[in-house]
Amino acid sequence: MPKTDLKNARTGRFAYDGLDRVIHEKARLSVLTSLVAHPKGLVFGDLKQMCGLTDGNLSRHLQVLDEARLIEIEKGYDHNRPQTVCRITAQGRRRYLDYLKVLEQVVQDAASAAKAGSARGAAPPGTRRLKLA
């Protein structure tokens, strides 16, 4: 392999452009995972409890997901009490599943890199070993 091809193969190898930044944030990943598991939707209070978020924190993350059209928010009443129901959209489900495929690749690459590194057992060229007293 020519030197430039080797360099290009290494550049960006672990960039993972498919890790959607809207989804990748921990709280939003939690919200989407909860909604994927409950396709009919979840009431705000149940979603808040499942994700371990505060009212304000959940509201802000729902706003981001709604603006990205990954979820839909329906406000209404249940027995004369206000109720907010959140559902994942078809687009949200597709993007979530695409995100999971990339995340699976991250895990596979990490496992392969860890195995390769431990199999070699030696420090990479150009690194110096520390002497321990």
Protein Blocks (a to p, Z undefined) as FASTA:
>chain_A
ZZklmmmmmnoklnommlcfklmpmklmmmmmmmmmmmnopcfklmmmmnopafklmmmm
mmmmmmnopaccddddeehiacddddddfklmmmmmmmmmmmmmmmmmmmmmmmmmmmno
pacehiacdddZZ
